[in-house]
Amino acid sequence: MSSACMARAAPSNCEPRATKPLMTQAKPRPPCPICGKPNVKAFRPFCSAKCADVDLGKWFSNAYVVPGEPVSTSDLDADDS
């Protein structure tokens, strides 16, 4: 590196800086899974707090389930001992 670069001379006297790649197109945001409106960054992946609460309510009411084999309560008790 030349002394001119060390002295913060004009960029034309220094080594080229790395540049950030240009963004071509923004990716389309997926819609809200509850109502289909565009999502909002503050509530991602939902469009509003209301849709986020509706989704949470579905989890609490067991409307959504994770697939797997059914577990009996006796199997749960056996794991505690």
BAKOLPA-847994 format. One record per residue: residue in three letters; x, y, z of N, C-alpha, C, O in turn. Coordinates in steps of 0.1 Angstrom, whole numbers, padded with zeros to 4 digits, always signed. Layout:
ALAXYZXYZXYZXYZ/...
***
This chain:
MET+0009-0012+0000+0000+0000+0000+0009+0012+0000+0019+0013+0007/SER+0006+0022-0008+0014+0034-0009+0012+0043+0003+0002+0042+0010/SER+0022+0052+0005+0021+0061+0016+0009+0071+0014+0003+0076+0023/ALA+0005+0073+0001-0006+0082-0002-0019+0076+0003-0028+0083+0008/CYS-0020+0062+0002-0032+0056+0008-0032+0056+0023-0042+0058+0029/MET-0020+0055+0029-0019+0055+0043-0023+0069+0049-0028+0070+0060/ALA-0021+0080+0040-0024+0093+0045-0039+0097+0041-0042+0109+0041/ARG-0047+0087+0037-0061+0089+0033-0062+0099+0021-0070+0108+0022/ALA-0054+0096+0011-0055+0103-0001-0068+0100-0009-0075+0091-0004/ALA-0070+0106-0020-0081+0103-0028-0082+0088-0032-0072+0082-0034/PRO-0094+0082-0032-0095+0068-0035-0089+0064-0048-0085+0052-0049/SER-0087+0072-0057-0081+0068-0070-0066+0064-0068-0061+0057-0076/ASN-0060+0069-0058-0046+0066-0055-0045+0053-0047-0034+0048-0045/CYS-0055+0048-0042-0055+0036-0033-0060+0024-0040-0064+0024-0052/GLU-0058+0013-0033-0063+0000-0039-0078+0001-0040-0085+0007-0031/PRO-0084-0006-0050-0099-0006-0051-0105-0013-0039-0100-0023-0034/ARG-0116-0007-0034-0123-0013-0023-0133-0023-0029-0137-0023-0040/ALA-0136-0033-0020-0146-0043-0024-0160-0036-0024-0163-0029-0015/THR-0167-0039-0034-0181-0034-0034-0191-0044-0031-0189-0056-0033/LYS-0202-0040-0026-0213-0049-0024-0220-0052-0037-0221-0044-0046/PRO-0225-0065-0038-0232-0068-0050-0245-0061-0051-0251-0058-0041/LEU-0248-0057-0063-0261-0050-0066-0272-0059-0064-0272-0071-0069/MET-0283-0055-0058-0295-0063-0056-0303-0062-0069-0305-0051-0074/THR-0306-0073-0074-0314-0074-0087-0329-0071-0084-0334-0061-0089/GLN-0335-0080-0077-0349-0078-0074-0352-0083-0060-0346-0094-0056/ALA-0360-0077-0053-0364-0081-0040-0372-0094-0041-0381-0095-0050/LYS-0370-0103-0032-0378-0116-0032-0392-0112-0028-0394-0104-0019/PRO-0402-0118-0034-0416-0115-0030-0418-0122-0016-0414-0133-0013/ARG-0424-0114-0007-0427-0119+0006-0438-0129+0006-0448-0127-0001/PRO-0437-0140+0013-0449-0149+0013-0461-0143+0020-0459-0134+0029/PRO-0473-0147+0017-0484-0141+0023-0487-0146+0037-0481-0156+0041/CYS-0495-0139+0044-0499-0143+0058-0505-0156+0057-0514-0158+0049/PRO-0501-0166+0065-0507-0179+0065-0522-0180+0069-0529-0190+0067/ILE-0526-0170+0076-0540-0169+0081-0550-0163+0072-0560-0169+0068/CYS-0546-0151+0067-0556-0144+0058-0551-0141+0044-0559-0138+0035/GLY-0538-0144+0041-0534-0143+0027-0529-0129+0023-0524-0127+0012/LYS-0530-0119+0032-0524-0105+0030-0509-0106+0030-0503-0115+0036/PRO-0502-0096+0024-0488-0095+0025-0483-0094+0040-0490-0087+0048/ASN-0472-0101+0043-0468-0101+0057-0461-0088+0060-0457-0080+0051/VAL-0460-0085+0073-0454-0072+0078-0442-0076+0087-0443-0086+0095/LYS-0431-0069+0085-0418-0073+0092-0420-0074+0107-0415-0084+0113/ALA-0428-0066+0113-0430-0066+0128-0437-0079+0133-0436-0083+0144/PHE-0445-0085+0124-0453-0096+0128-0450-0109+0119-0458-0119+0120/ARG-0439-0109+0112-0435-0119+0103-0437-0133+0109-0432-0134+0120/PRO-0443-0142+0103-0448-0143+0090-0462-0138+0088-0468-0141+0077/PHE-0468-0132+0098-0482-0127+0097-0483-0113+0093-0472-0106+0092/CYS-0495-0108+0090-0497-0095+0086-0500-0085+0098-0499-0073+0096/SER-0504-0091+0109-0509-0083+0120-0508-0091+0133-0506-0103+0133/ALA-0509-0084+0144-0510-0091+0157-0522-0100+0158-0522-0110+0164/LYS-0533-0095+0152-0545-0103+0152-0543-0117+0146-0547-0127+0151/CYS-0537-0117+0134-0535-0130+0127-0525-0139+0135-0526-0151+0135/ALA-0515-0132+0142-0505-0140+0150-0513-0146+0162-0510-0158+0165/ASP-0522-0139+0168-0530-0144+0179-0539-0155+0175-0541-0165+0182/VAL-0545-0154+0163-0554-0165+0157-0546-0177+0156-0551-0188+0159/ASP-0534-0176+0151-0525-0188+0149-0521-0194+0162-0522-0206+0164/LEU-0518-0186+0172-0515-0191+0185-0527-0198+0192-0525-0208+0198/GLY-0538-0192+0190-0550-0199+0195-0553-0212+0189-0558-0222+0195/LYS-0549-0214+0176-0551-0227+0169-0541-0237+0175-0545-0249+0177/TRP-0529-0233+0179-0520-0242+0186-0525-0246+0199-0525-0258+0203/PHE-0531-0236+0207-0536-0239+0220-0548-0248+0220-0550-0256+0229/SER-0556-0247+0210-0568-0255+0209-0566-0269+0202-0575-0276+0199/ASN-0553-0272+0199-0549-0284+0192-0555-0285+0178-0557-0296+0173/ALA-0557-0274+0172-0561-0274+0158-0550-0278+0149-0551-0284+0139/TYR-0537-0275+0154-0525-0280+0147-0519-0291+0156-0519-0290+0168/VAL-0515-0301+0149-0508-0312+0156-0495-0316+0149-0495-0315+0136/VAL-0485-0320+0156-0473-0325+0150-0475-0340+0148-0478-0347+0158/PRO-0473-0345+0136-0476-0360+0134-0466-0368+0142-0454-0365+0144/GLY-0471-0379+0146-0463-0389+0154-0472-0400+0159-0484-0400+0158/GLU-0466-0410+0166-0473-0421+0171-0480-0416+0184-0474-0408+0192/PRO-0493-0420+0186-0499-0416+0199-0492-0421+0211-0486-0432+0211/VAL-0492-0414+0222-0485-0417+0234-0496-0419+0245-0504-0410+0247/SER-0495-0430+0252-0505-0432+0263-0499-0426+0276-0487-0424+0277/THR-0508-0423+0285-0503-0417+0298-0495-0427+0306-0486-0422+0313/SER-0496-0440+0304-0488-0449+0311-0474-0448+0306-0464-0450+0314/ASP-0472-0446+0293-0458-0444+0288-0451-0432+0294-0439-0432+0296/LEU-0459-0421+0296-0454-0409+0302-0450-0411+0316-0439-0406+0321/ASP-0458-0419+0324-0455-0421+0338-0442-0430+0339-0435-0428+0349/ALA-0440-0439+0330-0429-0448+0331-0415-0440+0328-0405-0444+0334/ASP-0416-0429+0321-0404-0422+0319-0399-0414+0331-0388-0410+0332/ASP-0409-0411+0340-0405-0403+0352-0397-0411+0362-0389-0405+0370/SER-0398-0424+0362-0391-0432+0372-0376-0435+0369-0369-0442+0377/
***
